[in-house]
């Protein structure tokens, strides 16, 4: 059983949100990124970044009230690969705004592989046009592929009713969506 499947199963049994289940996968994803970075590529430079602290300003979350102990930003490295075709590996990080009641939509953030560890440079936010409740990210052929369960405008926030796949490519200045496919969950 994969780490993701195990995390999702545990989340279902224990009543945790899908976003929390994704965090369980974080250690495995970060270990993979660190291993890939040992080849001397940029992933090693960005492998030891506190991604939660880096991604928090980009999330634009509402300010929590006083004593909001539930307000903890979590982030996971979901994929690493050369997306800008500059020979350096970019890092894709998945996160969402914290919530005391239910999960918020997951977003994929792409950070430049040429960045310094002390100041990763945000290249783009992917998947913002959908309410992703789960999000798997892969990098193939210089493109970012997102796939996950989505809550449509017709469904309550608790219950995703679509499986959505999206593909993004770098055009030299920003990421643009090149494909999207949505299938109803029956």
N, C-alpha and C positions, 0 to 999 in steps of 0.2 A: 504494500500500500504506500502511495507517495505521501510526502510530508503534507502537501496541500489537502489531499483526501482525508488524511488523519485529522488535520486541524479542523476541517469543515465538519467531520463527524463529531469530534469533541465539542465543537461550538454548538451543534444541533442538540446534543445530549445535555450539555451543561447550560444551554440557554444563552450563550454569548452571541454577539452579532457577527455577521460575516466579516466585518472590518477587523474585529478582534481575532478571528480565525486567521486572517491574512497575516497578522503580526507574528503568529506562531511560526509561519513560514519564513519570517525575516532572517533568522539565524542561518538557515540553509542557503537562502539567496545571497546573504552577505558573505558567507563562506565561499560560495561559488565565485562571486565577484573578486574576492581576495585571491583565490587560487588563480583565476584568469589573470589577475594583475601581476602575479609573480613572473610572468613572461616578460616583464619590463614595460608593459603598456600602461596607459594613463589610469586604468582601473585601480592600480595599486595606489596611486596618489589619492584617489577619491574613496578608497576602500575603508578608511578609518574616520570618515566624516560623521558627525552627529546629525544625521539626516532629518530628524524631527525638528531640531533647532533651525536648520537651513530652510526647510519647507514651510515652516509656520508662517512667515511673512507672506509667502506666495498664496497661502490658503485664503487669506482675507476673512478669517473667522470673526464672528461677533465677539466683542469683549465679554468675558465671563464676569458674573457678579462676584462680590466678596465671598470668600470661603467656598469657592467652587472647586472642591477637591477632585471632582470628576474631570476637570479640564486638563487633560494630558494629551498632547499631540503625539501620535505614533506614526512612524513612516517605515517603509521597507524597500530595500533595493529589489526591484522586480526583474531588471534586465540590464545588461551591459553590452555595448557594441558600437562600432563606428557608424554613426548615423549621418554625419556631416561630410563624410568622405575625405577627411583631412588626415587619416592615419591614426587618429586618437579615438579612444573608446569613450562614448558618452554613457552616462548613468541615468537609468529611468527609475524614479522613485514613486511609489504609490502611497497616498495619504488621503485623509479627509478631516474635516473639522470635528472636534470632540462634541459629544452630546450626552446629556444625562439620561436620555430616554431611549432614543433609537439612533441607528447609524445614519450619517450623512453620505452624500454621494462620494464615491472614490474618484480621484483624479490622478492621472499619470503626469509627473513632472520630469522633463528632460534637462539634464545638466551637462554642460560642455566638458568634454574630456581633456581640454587644454587648461582648465581652471586650476587655480591653486587650491589646496585643501582648505585653507583658511577662508576662501571666498568663492565657492562654486557659483558659476554663472548660469542662470536659468535661461534655457533656449526656448522652452515652450511648455504649455499646459495642454494635455491631450485628454479627450473624452468629456470635456465640460458640457457638451450639448446633450448629454444623456445622464440619467440618474443611475449610475452603476452601483449595484449592491455587492457585487463580486467582480474582480478584475484580474485576468491573467494577461501578462505582457510577454511578448516574444519579440526578438529582433532577428530578422532574416533579410538578406540582400540589401542591407542599408535602410530598411524600413521598420517602423514600429507597428506591431499588430496587437490590438486590444481585443479581448473577448470576455464577455461576462454577462451575468444576469442583470437586467435593467428594469426599473419601474417606469412604465409609460405614464402619460398624462391621465389615462383612464383607470389606473390601478392605485390602490392605497399604498402608502410608503412601506408597509410591512411585506408586501407581496409582489416580487418581481414577476412580470408577465411576458417579458421578452428575453431572448438571447440575442445579443448584438455583437457583431464583429466589425471592427474599424481598422483601417490601415492609414498610416501617416508617412509622409516623405518630407525630407528637408529640401527646400528649393533654393538654398543659398542665403536666405535671410530669415526664414521661419518654417515651421512645420505646417503642412496643409494636408487635409484629409483627402486621400485618393480613392477610398472605397468605404462603403458601409453596407452591411447586410443585417436585417432584423428578422427574426423568426419568432412567432408566438410560442409561448410555453403552453403545452396542452394539459 
